[in-house]
Amino acid sequence: MTESPSTSELRERYLRALRAEQHRRLTEAAKFDWPKHARPNQIAPPEPWVYWLILAGRGFGKTRTGAEQVRIWVRDYPYVNLIGATSDDARDIMIEGESGILAICPRDERPKYLSQKRQLQWPNGAKSLIFTADEPERLRGKQHMKLWADEFCAWRYPDAWDQASLGLRLGDNPQAIITTTPKPTKALKELIADSGTVVTKGSTYENQKNLAAAFLSKVVTKYEGTRLGRQELSAEILDDNPGALWQRNRIDELRVKEAPPMKRIVVAIDPAATKNANSDETGIVVAGLGIDGHGYVLADLSLRGTPEEWGRAAVYGYLLHKADRIIGETNNGGEMVEHVIRTVEAKAPFKAVHASRGKITRAEPISSLYEQGKCHHVGSFPALEDQMCEYDPKTAKYSPDRMDALVWAFTELFNGAGEIRIRSF
């Protein structure tokens, strides 16, 4: 027969449980004590300011800073909204990421993520609407008390910021935090010049103790000592590379919001040299030849992934844009490129292209078309434009996969139109 515990034993059990719960709460409170963990340049600057612009390198902690600022704001303001570069970025980075809102909030502050409604509902009744810069029209007419705009320089449609800032008009102190790795875009320069903007700068190296060794070895090693590294790691805003074939100002001058009807559309693939998820990126660019005789970049679907993944991305671009043909460079992949495409979509028209001349020889005629005002980007393609405006054939340490795909696409389109004669590769 088991004896019932005495009153003193029950009291001791209760006290142990109470101490354990107190310890858990203290531990959790310490874990989520942002002022304790944050570096000085991750704490909001003294007011007044309308825009707090954080220009920082990869891995600095921009996402954590933005998420924590949202957490602080929702304690006092019921409408704190979010804008991601894409819907996937808003979900995977700003909300569900390792440093996103759900991860940095303790249980009693954590909001419910209603993905179908594109909103967060906070325990205190506050609400955060979730927008994407890919859909600037959804921002039209929407109002905000506070706003977090992430990876501003990666927004495909910079006019999304015009709609967002026009809606920043509710409450007693409308403000926005903008977190981004810098790029020398017109929109960023205008934001920096705004009298209501306070700029905070930071580098990748400030947060090394919290970064994975694989990230440091792969990303830092790749970019360190390069011009692009000064941008991606040290967060410098670089002027155009004088040795590059393209200039950002010219691309900006030729940029359009919409393309005219197309006479022909192609999807160009520059495959990675290896066949695994850790390979270099596979360049996938969708471009068309308009009825006006000009070329238009319609999409950049480049990604780092397996052949199956980039094959699906290329076929997706082919179907979405109703392209006439998929073309693929076979120098690295040989017959594998066509095999990958046929596995995903057996009926997709495919043309193999082979480079027997260097990148500079192939790229110069396409660069000349931009100089002549005959090529346009429909929206913004930051990663592609980085490669175009950074690639100096005399000093480059990496292969510009996205740029190569663009060159193949426009070569195919303009050769067919009789504009250029560079068939012998």
C-alpha positions in Angstrom: 0.0 0.0 0.0 1.4 3.3 -1.1 1.4 6.0 1.6 0.0 9.4 0.8 2.6 12.2 0.7 2.8 14.3 3.8 1.9 18.0 3.8 5.5 19.0 4.0 6.3 16.8 1.0 3.5 18.3 -1.0 4.7 21.8 0.0 8.2 20.9 -1.2 7.0 19.6 -4.5 5.0 22.7 -5.0 7.9 24.9 -4.2 10.2 23.0 -6.6 7.6 23.4 -9.4 7.3 27.0 -8.6 11.0 27.6 -8.7 11.2 25.7 -12.0 8.5 27.8 -13.5 10.1 31.0 -12.2 13.4 29.9 -13.7 11.8 29.1 -17.0 10.2 32.6 -17.1 13.4 34.3 -16.2 15.3 32.3 -18.8 12.7 33.2 -21.4 12.7 36.8 -20.4 16.5 37.0 -20.8 16.3 35.3 -24.1 13.8 37.8 -25.5 15.4 40.8 -23.8 16.3 42.7 -27.0 18.1 45.7 -25.5 20.3 43.2 -23.7 21.4 41.4 -26.8 21.3 44.2 -29.4 24.3 46.1 -30.6 24.0 49.9 -30.3 23.4 50.3 -34.0 20.4 47.9 -33.8 18.6 50.2 -31.4 16.3 52.9 -32.9 18.1 56.3 -33.1 16.8 59.3 -31.1 13.8 61.0 -32.7 12.6 62.8 -34.6 12.8 60.8 -37.7 10.3 59.5 -40.3 12.5 56.8 -41.9 15.1 54.7 -40.2 17.2 53.3 -43.0 19.5 50.4 -42.0 22.2 49.9 -44.7 24.1 46.8 -43.7 26.0 43.8 -45.1 24.7 40.3 -45.3 24.4 38.6 -41.9 24.5 42.0 -40.0 21.2 41.2 -38.2 18.9 43.4 -40.3 16.0 41.0 -40.1 16.2 40.7 -36.3 16.4 44.5 -36.0 13.3 45.0 -38.1 11.3 42.3 -36.4 12.2 43.6 -32.9 11.2 47.2 -33.9 7.8 45.8 -35.0 7.5 44.0 -31.7 8.2 47.3 -29.9 5.8 49.3 -32.0 2.8 47.0 -31.6 2.8 47.5 -27.9 1.5 51.1 -28.5 0.2 51.1 -32.1 -2.5 48.9 -33.6 -1.5 49.2 -37.2 2.1 48.2 -37.9 2.4 46.8 -41.4 5.1 44.9 -43.3 6.4 44.9 -46.9 8.7 42.2 -48.3 10.5 42.1 -51.6 8.3 39.1 -52.6 5.5 37.2 -50.9 8.0 34.3 -50.2 10.4 36.8 -48.6 7.7 38.2 -46.4 6.7 34.8 -45.2 10.1 33.0 -45.1 12.2 35.8 -43.8 10.2 38.5 -42.1 7.7 36.3 -40.4 8.8 32.7 -40.2 12.5 33.1 -40.5 15.1 32.3 -37.8 15.2 36.0 -36.9 11.7 36.7 -38.0 8.7 38.0 -36.0 7.5 34.6 -34.8 10.9 33.5 -33.6 11.8 36.7 -31.6 8.5 37.1 -29.7 7.9 35.3 -26.4 4.8 33.2 -26.2 2.6 35.8 -24.6 3.5 38.4 -27.3 3.6 36.1 -30.3 1.1 36.9 -33.0 -1.1 34.5 -35.0 0.0 34.3 -38.7 -3.0 34.2 -40.9 -1.4 33.5 -44.2 -4.6 33.4 -46.3 -5.6 36.9 -45.0 -2.0 38.1 -45.3 -1.9 39.5 -41.8 -0.6 39.0 -38.2 -3.0 39.3 -35.3 -1.3 40.2 -32.1 -2.4 39.2 -28.6 -3.1 42.8 -27.6 -5.4 43.3 -30.6 -2.9 45.0 -32.9 -2.9 43.9 -36.5 -0.2 43.8 -39.1 -1.1 43.7 -42.8 1.5 42.0 -45.0 2.3 43.4 -48.5 4.8 42.6 -51.2 6.7 45.0 -53.4 5.8 42.8 -56.4 2.2 44.1 -56.0 2.5 47.8 -55.7 -1.2 48.3 -56.5 -2.2 46.5 -53.3 -0.5 49.3 -51.4 -2.6 51.9 -53.1 -5.0 53.5 -50.5 -3.7 51.5 -47.6 -2.7 53.4 -44.5 0.0 52.7 -41.9 0.9 54.0 -38.4 4.3 52.2 -38.6 5.9 50.2 -41.3 8.7 47.7 -41.8 10.1 47.5 -45.4 12.6 44.8 -45.9 15.4 44.5 -48.6 14.3 47.7 -50.2 17.0 47.6 -52.8 15.7 44.2 -54.0 12.2 45.4 -54.8 11.3 44.8 -58.4 9.0 47.7 -58.6 10.5 50.7 -56.8 7.2 52.6 -57.2 5.9 50.3 -54.4 7.7 52.6 -52.1 5.8 55.6 -53.4 2.5 53.9 -52.6 3.8 52.8 -49.2 5.1 56.2 -48.1 1.9 57.9 -49.2 0.0 55.6 -46.9 2.3 56.4 -43.9 -0.1 58.9 -42.4 -2.0 57.4 -39.4 -1.4 58.1 -35.8 0.6 60.7 -33.9 4.0 59.7 -35.2 4.1 57.8 -38.6 7.4 56.0 -39.1 9.1 53.3 -41.1 12.1 51.1 -40.7 13.8 50.2 -43.9 16.3 47.3 -43.8 18.4 46.5 -46.8 21.8 45.6 -48.3 22.6 48.8 -50.3 22.7 49.0 -54.1 23.3 52.3 -56.0 19.7 52.6 -57.1 17.9 55.8 -57.8 15.2 55.0 -55.2 17.8 54.4 -52.4 19.7 57.7 -53.2 16.4 59.6 -53.0 15.5 58.0 -49.7 18.9 58.8 -48.2 18.5 62.4 -49.4 15.1 62.8 -47.7 15.3 65.2 -44.7 13.3 62.7 -42.6 15.7 59.9 -43.0 18.2 58.7 -40.4 20.8 56.3 -41.8 22.5 53.5 -39.8 25.3 51.5 -41.4 26.8 48.2 -40.5 28.9 45.3 -41.8 28.8 41.6 -41.9 31.8 41.4 -39.6 30.0 43.0 -36.7 27.9 39.9 -36.2 30.5 37.1 -36.9 29.9 35.4 -33.6 26.3 34.7 -34.5 26.9 33.5 -38.1 27.4 29.9 -39.1 30.8 28.8 -40.2 29.4 27.6 -43.5 28.1 31.1 -44.2 31.3 32.8 -43.4 33.4 30.4 -45.5 31.1 30.5 -48.5 29.8 34.0 -48.6 32.7 36.0 -47.1 35.3 34.0 -49.0 33.4 34.6 -52.3 33.0 38.3 -51.9 35.9 39.4 -49.7 38.4 41.6 -51.5 36.1 42.3 -54.4 34.1 45.4 -55.3 30.9 43.5 -54.8 32.2 42.5 -51.4 32.4 46.1 -50.4 28.7 46.3 -51.1 27.5 42.9 -49.8 29.7 42.7 -46.7 30.7 46.3 -45.8 27.5 47.9 -47.1 29.2 50.5 -49.2 27.2 52.2 -51.9 29.4 51.8 -54.9 29.5 53.9 -58.1 29.5 52.1 -61.4 32.5 49.9 -62.2 34.4 51.8 -64.9 35.5 48.5 -66.5 31.9 47.1 -66.8 30.0 46.9 -70.0 26.8 48.2 -68.5 26.1 51.4 -66.4 23.2 51.6 -63.9 22.2 55.1 -65.0 21.6 53.8 -68.5 19.6 50.8 -67.3 17.5 53.2 -65.2 16.9 55.5 -68.1 15.6 52.6 -70.2 13.5 50.9 -67.5 9.8 50.5 -68.1 6.8 49.5 -66.0 5.1 47.5 -68.8 6.2 45.9 -72.0 4.4 46.2 -75.4 3.0 43.1 -77.1 5.8 40.6 -77.9 6.8 39.2 -81.3 8.9 36.5 -79.7 9.9 35.4 -76.2 12.6 33.0 -75.1 13.9 31.6 -71.8 17.7 31.4 -71.6 19.5 29.1 -69.3 23.2 29.3 -68.2 23.5 26.1 -66.1 25.8 25.7 -63.1 28.9 23.7 -63.7 28.1 21.1 -61.0 24.9 19.2 -60.3 24.0 19.8 -56.7 22.3 22.2 -54.4 25.6 23.8 -53.4 26.5 24.7 -57.0 26.8 28.2 -58.3 23.6 29.7 -59.4 22.0 28.7 -62.7 21.1 31.8 -64.7 17.5 31.8 -66.0 16.3 34.9 -67.8 13.1 35.4 -69.7 13.3 38.1 -72.5 11.2 39.1 -75.4 11.4 41.1 -78.6 8.6 43.6 -78.7 6.6 44.8 -81.8 8.6 48.0 -81.5 11.8 46.0 -82.3 13.2 46.5 -78.8 14.2 43.9 -76.3 12.6 43.5 -72.9 13.8 41.6 -69.8 10.6 40.1 -68.4 11.8 37.9 -65.6 14.9 36.7 -63.8 14.3 33.2 -62.4 17.9 32.4 -61.6 18.5 30.2 -58.6 20.9 27.9 -56.8 19.6 24.4 -56.9 19.6 20.9 -58.4 19.0 20.3 -62.1 15.4 19.3 -61.3 14.9 22.6 -59.4 16.3 24.9 -62.2 14.6 22.8 -64.8 11.2 23.4 -63.2 12.0 27.1 -62.9 12.9 27.4 -66.6 9.7 25.5 -67.7 7.7 27.6 -65.3 9.0 30.8 -67.0 8.3 29.2 -70.4 4.7 28.5 -69.5 4.0 31.7 -67.6 5.3 34.0 -70.3 4.0 31.8 -73.2 7.6 31.7 -74.5 8.4 30.4 -78.0 11.6 28.5 -77.0 13.9 27.6 -74.2 17.6 27.9 -75.0 20.4 26.5 -73.0 24.2 26.8 -72.9 25.7 23.3 -73.3 29.4 24.1 -72.5 29.1 22.8 -68.9 26.1 20.5 -69.1 26.2 19.1 -72.6 23.1 17.0 -73.4 22.1 17.1 -69.7 20.5 20.6 -70.1 18.0 19.4 -72.7 17.4 16.2 -70.8 16.5 18.1 -67.7 14.0 20.3 -69.7 12.5 17.3 -71.5 12.0 15.5 -68.1 10.0 18.4 -66.8 8.1 19.3 -70.1 8.6 16.9 -73.0 7.0 19.2 -75.5 8.9 22.4 -74.7 10.9 23.6 -77.8 14.6 23.6 -76.9 17.7 24.9 -78.7 21.2 24.2 -77.5 23.8 26.9 -77.8 27.5 26.5 -77.4 30.1 29.2 -76.5 33.4 29.0 -78.4 34.2 32.7 -77.7 34.8 34.4 -74.4 32.1 36.2 -72.4 33.4 39.6 -73.4 33.0 38.9 -77.1 29.5 37.6 -76.6 28.4 40.4 -74.3 29.7 43.5 -76.1 27.1 43.4 -78.9 24.3 43.2 -76.3 25.9 46.0 -74.3 25.8 48.1 -77.5 22.1 47.5 -77.9 21.6 49.0 -74.4 23.7 52.0 -75.5 21.4 52.4 -78.5 18.4 52.4 -76.3 17.0 49.1 -77.6 16.9 47.0 -74.5 14.6 47.6 -71.5 14.0 46.0 -68.1 10.4 45.6 -67.1 10.7 46.5 -63.5 13.9 46.0 -61.5 16.1 43.0 -61.4 18.7 43.9 -58.7 20.8 40.7 -58.7 21.0 40.6 -62.5 21.8 44.3 -62.7 24.5 43.9 -60.1 26.2 41.3 -62.3 25.8 43.4 -65.4 27.3 46.6 -63.8 30.0 44.8 -61.8 31.4 42.3 -64.3 34.8 43.5 -65.4 36.3 40.8 -67.7 39.8 41.9 -66.7 39.4 41.5 -62.9 36.3 39.2 -62.4 36.8 36.3 -60.0 33.4 34.7 -60.7 31.2 33.7 -63.6 28.2 36.0 -64.0 25.5 33.4 -64.6 22.5 35.7 -64.7 24.3 38.1 -67.1 25.3 35.2 -69.3 21.7 34.1 -69.5 20.6 37.6 -70.5 23.3 37.7 -73.2 22.1 34.4 -74.6 18.5 35.5 -74.6 19.1 38.8 -76.4 21.5 37.1 -78.8 18.8 34.7 -79.9 16.2 37.4 -80.2 18.2 40.0 -82.0 19.9 37.6 -84.3 16.5 36.4 -85.5 15.6 40.0 -86.1 18.7 40.7 -88.1 20.0 43.3 -85.6 23.3 41.7 -84.7 25.6 39.2 -86.4 27.4 37.1 -83.7 26.2 33.6 -84.6 29.7 32.1 -84.6 30.2 31.1 -81.0 
